[in-house]
Amino acid sequence: MVTIKDMAEILGISTTTVSNVIHGKTNQVSQKTVERVEKLLEEYEYVPNISARNLANNSSGIIGMAIKGRKDRCDNLIANSFFGNLVSAIEAEIRARGYFLMLYISDDVNELMRYVSTWNVDGLILLGMLHDDFARIKSKYKKPAVLIDSYAPRNVADYVNVGLDDEQACYDMAKYLLENGHRKIAFLADNMEGVDYQRYMGFLRAMHDHGLETNEDNLIMIHPGILERRSNMQEIYEKSKNYTAFMCCSDYYAVMLMSDFLDRGVRIPEDISFTGFDDDYTARIVRPKLTTIRQDIREKGRIAVDSLEKLIRGEKPENKNYCLPVELVFRDSVKKITE
């Protein structure tokens, strides 16, 4: 097998130059030399020895990502557009930085602990951590870790969390519905933990600030399981007759309900209005287009990876708790009630 030293001698250049081209560090290399090296790499079908390189750098070259999901949604969690987009954004970011991604999903934090504590990874990105999950994982996993969308207790010193002000975002969306004349509003979610709980708190605060009473009927739970959801959809449809608007915890559920309601002959927004959260592609292609709260999922992934890479290098994080901005996006799914 040809070596970097062999190729350097063939081309009459330094081994450093050949190595820089192989690893994409071409700022100080002429385009002509890059082309010569790449031609030789192709000719010899050269494959870099990544393990040897990482061993020399005392690095695995791998970033781990562990997601704790609910038991009834773990089998196909990344089919959900938010999780799929976030994992995709993180993978693209770590690949651009020369790392590889290792992913594990479970509803059991003990199972996550058991696996991640044995991983030979340089750092870990954690999503879906609740209560003392992070503290328990950090008791076993001693390398750098970054959280995404965590409302876990801050009882671990060296944490970084990348999230949103979920409570304020949903307060603002509820306020928008109220300003458009809606008084009978339901909040739809599939759990009451973490981000969904915070979003529900924002909805309640807006309702209370406008002098409106709320009770458990204002919270409508949707089951994430496909088989169980069929009967759940009928139940939600019956309950919808008591409301003029649905605030959904995600675009995923908003679009799902809109589609089901349209099949039942419900007019949107004439009969009932909908809002979502995330502004993923489904919000833009559904008809009517969905009014929602936009978050930059790619930026969330970028900051998480950037923060983790700095921790891996031993640098102090610039920010321990990122609260990324959101934006209300007004489209066609909300009716203004004038009477």
Backbone torsions as a table, in degrees:
resi	resn	phi	psi	omega
1	MET	NA	134.4	-179.4
2	VAL	-68.6	144.0	179.7
3	THR	-110.3	169.3	176.3
4	ILE	-60.6	-39.6	179.2
5	LYS	-62.7	-42.6	178.3
6	ASP	-59.1	-46.6	-177.7
7	MET	-66.5	-37.0	177.8
8	ALA	-62.0	-40.9	179.0
9	GLU	-68.4	-39.9	178.7
10	ILE	-61.2	-41.6	-175.5
11	LEU	-89.9	-11.8	-179.2
12	GLY	70.8	34.3	178.5
13	ILE	-128.8	176.2	-177.0
14	SER	-79.5	156.0	175.6
15	THR	-63.5	-31.4	178.5
16	THR	-62.2	-41.6	179.6
17	THR	-64.2	-44.2	178.5
18	VAL	-61.6	-45.2	179.8
19	SER	-61.5	-41.3	179.7
20	ASN	-62.1	-40.5	178.9
21	VAL	-66.4	-42.6	-179.5
22	ILE	-59.8	-37.7	-175.7
23	HIS	-99.6	13.5	173.4
24	GLY	77.2	13.4	179.6
25	LYS	-95.4	76.7	-170.5
26	THR	-107.9	11.5	-178.1
27	ASN	-59.6	-35.6	-176.1
28	GLN	-102.1	15.0	-178.0
29	VAL	-117.9	134.1	-179.7
30	SER	-66.7	153.4	-179.0
31	GLN	-62.4	-36.2	179.3
32	LYS	-62.8	-42.9	179.4
33	THR	-67.3	-40.6	177.3
34	VAL	-56.5	-46.3	-178.9
35	GLU	-64.2	-38.9	178.7
36	ARG	-63.9	-44.5	-179.5
37	VAL	-65.7	-45.2	-178.5
38	GLU	-63.1	-35.8	177.7
39	LYS	-64.5	-41.3	179.5
40	LEU	-69.0	-38.3	177.3
41	LEU	-60.2	-42.3	179.6
42	GLU	-68.5	-40.0	-178.7
43	GLU	-62.1	-41.4	-178.0
44	TYR	-93.9	0.6	-178.5
45	GLU	51.4	50.5	-175.0
46	TYR	-72.1	132.4	176.0
47	VAL	-119.7	118.4	-179.4
48	PRO	-61.4	142.3	175.2
49	ASN	-85.1	89.4	-174.8
50	ILE	-65.8	-39.5	-179.1
51	SER	-60.9	-43.4	179.9
52	ALA	-65.0	-41.2	179.7
53	ARG	-63.1	-44.7	-178.8
54	ASN	-67.5	-36.0	177.8
55	LEU	-63.2	-40.3	179.1
56	ALA	-65.8	-31.8	-179.4
57	ASN	-91.4	4.6	-176.5
58	ASN	56.0	46.2	-175.3
59	SER	-144.1	148.8	175.5
60	SER	-87.4	-22.5	-176.3
61	GLY	74.6	15.8	-176.6
62	ILE	-123.7	136.7	171.6
63	ILE	-108.6	129.1	177.8
64	GLY	-91.9	147.9	173.4
65	MET	-133.6	122.2	179.7
66	ALA	-118.1	127.2	-179.1
67	ILE	-117.6	124.4	173.1
68	LYS	-96.2	117.0	179.1
69	GLY	-118.6	172.3	176.5
70	ARG	-72.5	151.8	-176.8
71	LYS	-57.1	-35.3	-175.0
72	ASP	-87.4	6.7	179.4
73	ARG	-134.7	2.0	-175.1
74	CYS	-72.2	-26.8	-174.9
75	ASP	-60.9	-30.5	-178.1
76	ASN	-144.7	49.0	-171.8
77	LEU	-61.6	-42.7	-174.8
78	ILE	-78.2	1.9	167.9
79	ALA	-69.2	-25.4	172.3
80	ASN	-64.5	128.9	-171.6
81	SER	-59.7	-35.2	179.6
82	PHE	-64.4	-51.6	-178.2
83	PHE	-64.7	-40.6	178.6
84	GLY	-61.6	-44.8	179.8
85	ASN	-66.5	-38.0	-179.1
86	LEU	-68.9	-46.0	178.4
87	VAL	-61.2	-41.0	179.2
88	SER	-62.7	-43.2	180.0
89	ALA	-64.1	-41.9	179.9
90	ILE	-67.4	-43.1	179.4
91	GLU	-61.0	-43.8	-179.7
92	ALA	-63.9	-39.0	-178.4
93	GLU	-69.2	-44.2	-178.7
94	ILE	-71.5	-31.5	176.8
95	ARG	-65.6	-40.2	178.3
96	ALA	-63.7	-24.0	-179.7
97	ARG	-96.4	6.7	174.8
98	GLY	88.4	14.5	178.8
99	TYR	-105.7	171.9	171.6
100	PHE	-119.7	156.4	-177.9
101	LEU	-104.0	135.0	169.9
102	MET	-118.7	124.6	-171.9
103	LEU	-120.0	137.1	173.7
104	TYR	-140.0	136.5	-178.8
105	ILE	-126.3	131.9	177.8
106	SER	-156.0	155.8	173.7
107	ASP	-90.0	-6.0	-173.1
108	ASP	-111.2	113.7	-178.7
109	VAL	-64.3	-30.1	177.5
110	ASN	-65.4	-39.0	176.7
111	GLU	-65.4	-43.3	176.9
112	LEU	-58.9	-45.5	179.4
113	MET	-59.2	-43.0	-176.4
114	ARG	-62.4	-39.0	-177.9
115	TYR	-81.0	-50.9	-173.2
116	VAL	-66.2	-26.9	179.6
117	SER	-68.7	-17.9	179.4
118	THR	-101.3	-7.6	-178.0
119	TRP	-70.6	137.4	172.1
120	ASN	-93.5	74.3	179.6
121	VAL	-119.6	158.3	-178.6
122	ASP	-79.7	-24.9	-179.5
123	GLY	-167.7	171.7	-171.6
124	LEU	-136.4	135.1	172.5
125	ILE	-109.5	128.3	-174.7
126	LEU	-118.1	133.1	179.8
127	LEU	-130.4	138.8	177.1
128	GLY	87.7	15.8	-178.8
129	MET	-76.4	131.2	-179.1
130	LEU	-128.1	156.1	173.6
131	HIS	53.7	-119.9	-177.8
132	ASP	-102.6	19.7	-177.9
133	ASP	-56.2	-46.9	-175.9
134	PHE	-65.4	-42.9	179.8
135	ALA	-60.3	-38.9	-179.8
136	ARG	-67.9	-41.5	178.8
137	ILE	-66.4	-41.4	-179.2
138	LYS	-67.9	-20.5	176.9
139	SER	-68.7	-22.0	179.4
140	LYS	-107.4	-34.3	-175.2
141	TYR	-103.0	115.9	-170.7
142	LYS	-101.0	-6.0	-179.3
143	LYS	-84.1	172.3	-177.7
144	PRO	-59.6	144.0	179.2
145	ALA	-143.8	146.9	178.0
146	VAL	-129.0	137.3	178.6
147	LEU	-97.6	151.4	170.8
148	ILE	-125.1	129.7	176.5
149	ASP	54.8	44.5	-178.4
150	SER	-102.5	136.9	169.7
151	TYR	-116.8	29.7	176.9
152	ALA	-68.9	152.9	177.4
153	PRO	-57.9	142.5	-176.5
154	ARG	-87.3	55.0	-177.3
155	ASN	-101.2	14.1	174.5
156	VAL	-118.0	129.6	-170.5
157	ALA	-67.0	-49.0	-170.3
158	ASP	-98.8	67.6	177.7
159	TYR	-116.1	155.1	167.4
160	VAL	-132.6	131.1	177.2
161	ASN	-120.9	136.2	177.9
162	VAL	-116.0	111.7	-176.2
163	GLY	-150.9	-160.2	-177.8
164	LEU	-128.2	168.4	167.4
165	ASP	-89.2	79.2	-174.5
166	ASP	-62.0	-37.6	-178.1
167	GLU	-63.8	-47.8	-178.1
168	GLN	-68.5	-36.6	-180.0
169	ALA	-59.3	-45.6	-179.1
170	CYS	-77.3	-25.8	171.2
171	TYR	-60.1	-45.7	-178.2
172	ASP	-65.6	-38.0	179.5
173	MET	-70.3	-40.4	176.8
174	ALA	-63.1	-39.2	177.5
175	LYS	-61.3	-40.0	177.9
176	TYR	-61.0	-44.3	177.9
177	LEU	-62.8	-42.1	179.9
178	LEU	-64.3	-39.8	178.2
179	GLU	-67.0	-20.6	176.8
180	ASN	-94.9	17.0	171.0
181	GLY	91.7	0.6	-179.4
182	HIS	-80.0	134.0	176.6
183	ARG	-124.5	-26.8	177.8
184	LYS	-100.8	92.2	-173.9
185	ILE	-120.5	136.2	175.4
186	ALA	-112.0	146.5	175.4
187	PHE	-108.6	127.4	-176.6
188	LEU	-113.8	129.5	178.8
189	ALA	-150.0	170.0	176.9
190	ASP	-109.7	3.2	175.2
191	ASN	-162.8	171.1	176.8
192	MET	-125.9	52.5	177.2
193	GLU	-134.3	159.6	172.2
194	GLY	56.3	-130.7	-174.3
195	VAL	-64.8	-38.1	-178.7
196	ASP	-65.0	-38.0	177.1
197	TYR	-64.0	-44.7	179.5
198	GLN	-62.7	-38.9	178.6
199	ARG	-66.4	-38.8	177.0
200	TYR	-64.8	-38.4	177.2
201	MET	-61.5	-37.9	176.7
202	GLY	-65.2	-40.9	176.1
203	PHE	-60.6	-47.2	-179.8
204	LEU	-62.0	-42.1	-178.2
205	ARG	-62.3	-41.6	179.4
206	ALA	-65.3	-41.8	178.8
207	MET	-62.7	-44.1	-179.4
208	HIS	-67.4	-38.0	178.6
209	ASP	-64.2	-23.1	178.0
210	HIS	-98.2	14.8	174.8
211	GLY	72.3	23.0	-178.2
212	LEU	-104.8	133.2	178.3
213	GLU	-80.1	145.0	176.5
214	THR	-129.0	157.0	174.7
215	ASN	-147.6	-170.8	-175.9
216	GLU	-63.1	-20.1	179.1
217	ASP	-69.3	-22.3	179.2
218	ASN	-73.8	-15.4	178.2
219	LEU	-101.6	118.4	179.3
220	ILE	-114.3	123.5	-177.7
221	MET	-95.9	132.6	175.9
222	ILE	-109.1	137.6	-178.8
223	HIS	-85.6	127.3	-177.4
224	PRO	-73.2	-17.2	-179.6
225	GLY	-73.7	136.7	-175.1
226	ILE	-64.7	-47.5	-176.8
227	LEU	-65.7	-41.8	-178.5
228	GLU	-73.1	-20.3	-172.6
229	ARG	-71.9	-23.3	-175.6
230	ARG	-61.7	-48.5	177.9
231	SER	-71.3	-32.7	178.3
232	ASN	-62.3	-38.2	179.4
233	MET	-63.1	-40.7	177.9
234	GLN	-63.3	-41.8	178.9
235	GLU	-63.0	-43.6	179.6
236	ILE	-65.1	-40.2	178.1
237	TYR	-59.7	-43.6	179.0
238	GLU	-63.2	-42.3	-179.9
239	LYS	-67.6	-29.7	-175.9
240	SER	-62.1	-21.1	-178.7
241	LYS	-66.9	-13.8	179.2
242	ASN	-92.5	1.0	-173.1
243	TYR	-132.1	159.0	174.5
244	THR	-105.1	-11.7	-178.2
245	ALA	-152.5	147.5	173.6
246	PHE	-117.1	124.3	168.1
247	MET	-97.2	116.9	-177.8
248	CYS	-102.7	143.8	-176.1
249	CYS	-71.1	-11.9	178.1
250	SER	-155.0	158.0	173.4
251	ASP	-62.2	-35.0	-178.2
252	TYR	-53.7	-48.4	-179.0
253	TYR	-78.2	-33.4	178.5
254	ALA	-61.9	-47.1	-179.4
255	VAL	-66.8	-37.8	178.1
256	MET	-60.4	-46.4	-179.8
257	LEU	-68.7	-41.4	178.7
258	MET	-57.9	-44.3	179.9
259	SER	-62.5	-44.7	179.8
260	ASP	-64.2	-43.0	-178.0
261	PHE	-67.2	-39.5	178.6
262	LEU	-62.1	-38.1	176.9
263	ASP	-63.9	-25.2	179.3
264	ARG	-89.0	2.2	178.7
265	GLY	89.0	8.6	178.0
266	VAL	-77.5	134.0	178.8
267	ARG	-91.6	133.1	179.7
268	ILE	-121.4	122.9	9.0
269	PRO	-98.5	8.0	-174.1
270	GLU	-56.9	-43.4	-178.2
271	ASP	-92.0	-36.4	178.8
272	ILE	-155.9	142.6	-178.8
273	SER	-99.6	156.5	179.8
274	PHE	-135.1	143.3	167.5
275	THR	-132.3	156.9	-179.7
276	GLY	-127.6	-161.8	178.6
277	PHE	-152.8	127.2	174.2
278	ASP	127.2	-42.6	-172.7
279	ASP	61.5	54.0	173.3
280	ASP	-84.3	-178.3	-172.8
281	TYR	-62.4	-28.8	-179.0
282	THR	-64.9	-30.2	179.8
283	ALA	-66.0	-26.4	-176.8
284	ARG	-92.2	-24.5	-176.9
285	ILE	-98.8	-16.6	177.7
286	VAL	-69.8	153.6	176.2
287	ARG	-124.9	125.9	-0.8
288	PRO	-69.6	154.7	179.3
289	LYS	-60.5	143.9	-169.1
290	LEU	-87.7	129.1	167.7
291	THR	-74.1	131.1	-170.8
292	THR	-155.3	-178.1	176.7
293	ILE	-111.5	119.6	-176.1
294	ARG	-88.5	128.1	167.8
295	GLN	-121.8	151.3	-179.0
296	ASP	-93.3	92.9	-176.6
297	ILE	-65.8	-37.6	179.4
298	ARG	-64.2	-39.8	178.5
299	GLU	-68.1	-36.2	176.6
300	LYS	-60.4	-44.9	177.6
301	GLY	-65.2	-39.7	-178.9
302	ARG	-63.5	-45.1	-178.6
303	ILE	-66.3	-39.1	178.8
304	ALA	-60.7	-46.1	-179.0
305	VAL	-68.7	-41.8	179.8
306	ASP	-62.1	-43.5	179.2
307	SER	-63.6	-41.6	-179.6
308	LEU	-66.3	-40.8	180.0
309	GLU	-62.2	-37.8	178.0
310	LYS	-66.5	-40.4	177.1
311	LEU	-63.8	-38.5	178.3
312	ILE	-61.5	-37.2	179.9
313	ARG	-78.5	-2.1	179.4
314	GLY	85.2	13.3	-180.0
315	GLU	-86.2	150.9	177.4
316	LYS	-77.6	133.0	-178.9
317	PRO	-65.1	141.1	178.9
318	GLU	-67.6	-31.1	-176.2
319	ASN	-146.4	132.7	179.8
320	LYS	-89.5	-21.7	-175.6
321	ASN	-141.1	89.9	179.6
322	TYR	-75.5	131.8	175.6
323	CYS	-120.9	92.9	-172.1
324	LEU	-75.6	148.8	-178.1
325	PRO	-71.8	153.0	174.0
326	VAL	-125.8	170.2	-177.9
327	GLU	-144.2	132.0	173.7
328	LEU	-76.0	129.9	-179.2
329	VAL	-115.5	114.7	-175.1
330	PHE	-96.1	119.8	179.9
331	ARG	-124.3	-128.1	-167.5
332	ASP	-115.1	5.5	-170.4
333	SER	-96.5	7.1	-179.7
334	VAL	-121.1	127.3	177.1
335	LYS	-93.1	140.7	173.3
336	LYS	-88.5	121.0	179.5
337	ILE	-94.7	119.8	-174.3
338	THR	-102.4	-24.1	-176.5
339	GLU	-78.6	NA	NA
